[in-house]
Amino acid sequence: MNQLILYDLDGTLIDSRRDIADAVNWTLREIGFGELPADRISGFIGNGVKNLMQHALGGVTGSARLKPGTPSNASLLERSIKLFRARYGGHLLEHTRLYPSVPKVLECFRNRKQAVITNKPEDFSLTILKGLGVESYFFQVVGGDRGFPKKPAPEGVLEILKQGGVAPSEAVLVGDSATDIETARNAKISVVAVTYGFGKREEIESAKPDEIVEDLEELIKCPLLQNR
């Protein structure tokens, strides 16, 4: 029997793309650049704040005066990260919402262990989950700044398994990206991919998850989560 369900956060439980895009574009304006389309920014989400801002800066400086690897570029990245964190931290819940099926699914599996594993900073993650009224469903929330290597490294997942007293064969990770699928493979647990999030479907299919669902509610009847 599956005893533990681990969820990615952005693009799996929550639609946070507008708040993140707004904070990224505010940051870009503050350091003297133009904005990027929200859809393009959403493609940068999932691998931590540093990666997000590296890609955003790359999007606006690709043909500009800054060259990758120069001290000025490193300084700009550091400043952009600080600005983004400050701005986003004050606007976490302006537009961010749970995907429609999330409350029903979390309630359905309330008698099993549920956890969140995300590359998002942990304080942001906890604030969002609490603000959306679902924090109590999770016995563990491990963010990208907990001290473990970020996904797709397996250490965060393995820590959750340890804290829950659950074997890898009794756990499943639910995520929206090839990174989540790779994380599950590295931790030797099963994985379900959702198609409504930030990940591209072709990348998800190429990564070959155990199951693909169009809506989170499909988890309720997913074979990986049935009592056997």
C-alpha positions as CSV (number, residue, x, y, z in Angstrom):
1,M,0.0,0.0,0.0
2,N,1.2,3.5,-0.7
3,Q,1.6,5.3,2.6
4,L,3.1,8.6,1.5
5,I,2.3,11.1,-1.2
6,L,4.9,13.8,-1.9
7,Y,3.8,16.8,-3.9
8,D,5.7,19.4,-5.8
9,L,4.3,22.9,-5.1
10,D,4.4,25.4,-8.0
11,G,2.5,24.0,-10.9
12,T,1.2,21.0,-9.0
13,L,-0.7,22.3,-5.9
14,I,-0.6,26.0,-6.6
15,D,-0.8,28.3,-9.7
16,S,1.7,30.9,-8.7
17,R,2.8,32.0,-12.1
18,R,1.3,35.5,-12.0
19,D,2.8,36.5,-8.6
20,I,6.2,35.1,-9.6
21,A,6.1,36.8,-13.0
22,D,5.1,40.1,-11.4
23,A,8.0,39.9,-8.9
24,V,10.5,39.0,-11.6
25,N,9.4,41.9,-13.9
26,W,9.4,44.3,-10.9
27,T,13.0,43.2,-10.2
28,L,14.0,43.6,-13.9
29,R,12.6,47.1,-13.9
30,E,14.4,48.0,-10.7
31,I,17.8,47.1,-12.2
32,G,17.1,48.9,-15.4
33,F,15.8,46.4,-17.9
34,G,12.5,45.7,-19.7
35,E,9.9,43.1,-18.8
36,L,9.5,39.5,-20.0
37,P,6.3,37.8,-21.0
38,A,4.7,36.0,-18.1
39,D,4.5,32.7,-20.1
40,R,8.2,32.9,-20.7
41,I,9.0,33.4,-17.0
42,S,6.7,30.5,-16.0
43,G,9.1,28.2,-18.0
44,F,11.9,29.3,-15.6
45,I,10.1,28.2,-12.5
46,G,11.0,25.1,-10.6
47,N,14.7,25.0,-9.9
48,G,15.0,27.7,-7.3
49,V,15.3,31.5,-7.1
50,K,18.9,31.7,-8.4
51,N,18.0,29.7,-11.5
52,L,14.9,31.7,-12.0
53,M,16.8,35.0,-12.0
54,Q,19.6,33.7,-14.0
55,H,17.2,32.8,-16.8
56,A,15.3,36.0,-16.5
57,L,18.5,38.1,-16.7
58,G,19.6,36.0,-19.6
59,G,16.3,36.8,-21.3
60,V,16.9,40.6,-21.1
61,T,20.7,40.7,-21.4
62,G,21.2,38.2,-24.2
63,S,22.2,40.9,-26.7
64,A,23.0,43.6,-24.1
65,R,26.2,44.9,-22.6
66,L,26.6,42.2,-19.9
67,K,28.5,39.0,-20.7
68,P,28.0,35.8,-18.8
69,G,30.6,35.1,-16.1
70,T,31.9,38.7,-15.7
71,P,32.1,40.2,-12.2
72,S,29.5,42.8,-13.1
73,N,27.1,40.0,-14.2
74,A,27.7,38.1,-10.9
75,S,27.0,41.2,-8.9
76,L,23.8,41.9,-10.9
77,L,22.6,38.4,-10.3
78,E,23.2,38.7,-6.6
79,R,21.3,42.0,-6.5
80,S,18.4,40.7,-8.5
81,I,18.0,37.7,-6.2
82,K,17.8,40.0,-3.1
83,L,15.3,42.3,-4.9
84,F,13.2,39.4,-6.1
85,R,13.0,37.7,-2.7
86,A,12.1,41.0,-1.0
87,R,9.4,41.8,-3.5
88,Y,7.9,38.3,-3.9
89,G,8.0,37.7,-0.1
90,G,5.6,40.6,0.3
91,H,3.2,39.5,-2.5
92,L,3.0,35.7,-2.2
93,L,-0.8,35.5,-2.2
94,E,-2.0,38.3,-4.4
95,H,-3.0,36.0,-7.3
96,T,-1.7,32.6,-6.2
97,R,-4.4,30.0,-5.8
98,L,-4.8,26.3,-5.3
99,Y,-5.6,24.4,-8.5
100,P,-9.4,23.5,-8.3
101,S,-9.0,19.8,-7.5
102,V,-6.4,20.2,-4.7
103,P,-8.7,20.5,-1.7
104,K,-10.7,17.4,-2.7
105,V,-7.5,15.3,-3.3
106,L,-5.8,16.4,0.0
107,E,-9.0,15.6,1.9
108,C,-9.3,12.2,0.2
109,F,-5.8,11.2,1.3
110,R,-6.0,12.8,4.7
111,N,-5.4,9.4,6.4
112,R,-2.1,8.9,4.6
113,K,1.1,10.9,5.1
114,Q,1.3,13.8,2.7
115,A,4.3,16.1,2.3
116,V,5.6,18.9,0.0
117,I,9.0,18.8,-1.7
118,T,9.9,22.0,-3.5
119,N,12.8,24.0,-4.7
120,K,11.0,27.2,-3.6
121,P,12.3,28.8,-0.4
122,E,10.7,27.1,2.6
123,D,9.5,30.2,4.3
124,F,7.6,31.2,1.2
125,S,6.2,27.7,0.8
126,L,4.9,27.6,4.3
127,T,3.4,31.0,4.1
128,I,1.5,30.2,0.9
129,L,0.2,26.8,2.2
130,K,-1.0,28.4,5.4
131,G,-2.6,31.3,3.6
132,L,-4.5,28.9,1.3
133,G,-5.7,26.9,4.3
134,V,-4.0,23.6,3.5
135,E,-0.8,23.6,5.6
136,S,-2.3,21.1,8.1
137,Y,-2.5,18.3,5.5
138,F,1.3,18.0,5.4
139,F,3.5,16.4,8.0
140,Q,6.6,17.8,6.3
141,V,7.4,20.7,3.9
142,V,10.9,20.7,2.6
143,G,12.0,23.7,0.7
144,G,14.9,24.4,-1.6
145,D,16.8,26.2,1.2
146,R,16.5,23.5,3.9
147,G,20.1,22.6,3.4
148,F,19.7,19.7,1.0
149,P,20.7,19.8,-2.7
150,K,17.8,21.0,-4.8
151,K,15.7,18.6,-6.9
152,P,16.5,16.5,-8.9
153,A,18.8,15.5,-6.2
154,P,17.0,12.9,-4.0
155,E,18.2,14.0,-0.5
156,G,15.1,16.1,0.4
157,V,12.8,13.2,-0.6
158,L,14.9,10.7,1.4
159,E,14.7,13.0,4.4
160,I,10.9,13.0,4.2
161,L,10.9,9.2,3.8
162,K,13.1,8.9,6.9
163,Q,10.9,11.3,9.0
164,G,7.8,9.4,7.9
165,G,9.2,6.0,8.5
166,V,8.2,5.0,5.0
167,A,10.1,2.8,2.5
168,P,10.7,4.0,-1.1
169,S,8.4,1.3,-2.3
170,E,5.5,2.9,-0.3
171,A,5.8,6.4,-1.6
172,V,4.9,8.4,-4.8
173,L,5.9,11.8,-5.9
174,V,3.4,14.0,-7.8
175,G,4.9,16.8,-9.9
176,D,4.6,18.8,-13.1
177,S,8.1,18.6,-14.6
178,A,10.9,16.4,-15.9
179,T,12.8,17.6,-12.8
180,D,10.2,16.0,-10.6
181,I,10.3,12.8,-12.5
182,E,14.1,12.7,-12.3
183,T,13.9,13.4,-8.6
184,A,11.6,10.4,-8.0
185,R,13.8,8.2,-10.1
186,N,16.9,9.3,-8.1
187,A,15.0,8.5,-4.9
188,K,13.7,5.2,-6.3
189,I,10.1,6.0,-5.7
190,S,7.1,6.0,-8.1
191,V,6.0,9.2,-9.8
192,V,2.9,10.7,-11.3
193,A,3.1,13.7,-13.6
194,V,0.4,16.3,-14.1
195,T,0.0,18.1,-17.4
196,Y,-1.7,21.3,-16.2
197,G,1.3,22.9,-14.6
198,F,4.4,24.7,-15.8
199,G,6.2,21.8,-17.4
200,K,6.0,21.1,-21.1
201,R,4.0,18.0,-22.0
202,E,6.6,16.7,-24.5
203,E,9.3,16.9,-21.8
204,I,7.1,15.2,-19.3
205,E,6.3,12.3,-21.7
206,S,10.0,12.0,-22.7
207,A,10.9,11.6,-19.0
208,K,8.5,8.6,-18.8
209,P,6.7,8.9,-15.4
210,D,4.8,6.0,-14.1
211,E,1.5,7.8,-14.7
212,I,0.3,11.0,-16.4
213,V,-2.9,12.8,-15.3
214,E,-4.7,15.7,-16.8
215,D,-6.3,16.7,-13.5
216,L,-5.1,16.2,-9.9
217,E,-8.5,14.6,-9.1
218,E,-7.4,11.6,-11.2
219,L,-5.1,10.7,-8.4
220,I,-8.1,9.4,-6.4
221,K,-8.4,6.5,-8.9
222,C,-4.8,6.2,-9.9
223,P,-3.6,2.6,-9.7
224,L,-0.4,3.7,-7.9
225,L,-2.5,5.0,-5.0
226,Q,-4.9,2.2,-4.6
227,N,-4.8,-0.1,-1.6
228,R,-3.4,-3.4,-2.6
